[in-house]
Amino acid sequence: ELLGLIVNSLRALDGAVPQGCPEPRRRPQSAQKIALVLEKAPKHLQSDLIALVPKLVDVSEHPMAADVLLDRIQQPEAETSLHLPVCCLISYLLSK
């Protein structure tokens, strides 16, 4: 279920931007993908997805991934149970 969610979300993001079209510079592509996958993920899978972030994101994009995660837990519908794991992960991402 988790792998299917990730694959479908990535396909949706890739299909949303025509090939050859310059990407917006505001966020690296992997940070956009993280935001999209977390937005679409069922709540019971979000902690698993968050744990995968360091393995899916290049070290150069860790600050942007941390920003995406911080935005996610600040949303009103964010699960409070994710606050501690996300804060720990943000600390890890920014220390690398």
Secondary structure, DSSP 8 states (H G I E B T S, - for coil): -HHHHHHHHHHHHHHHS-TT----SSS-HHHHHHHHHHHHS-HHHHHHHHHHHHHHS-GGGHHHHHHHHHHHHHSTTS-GGGHHHHHHHHHHHHH-
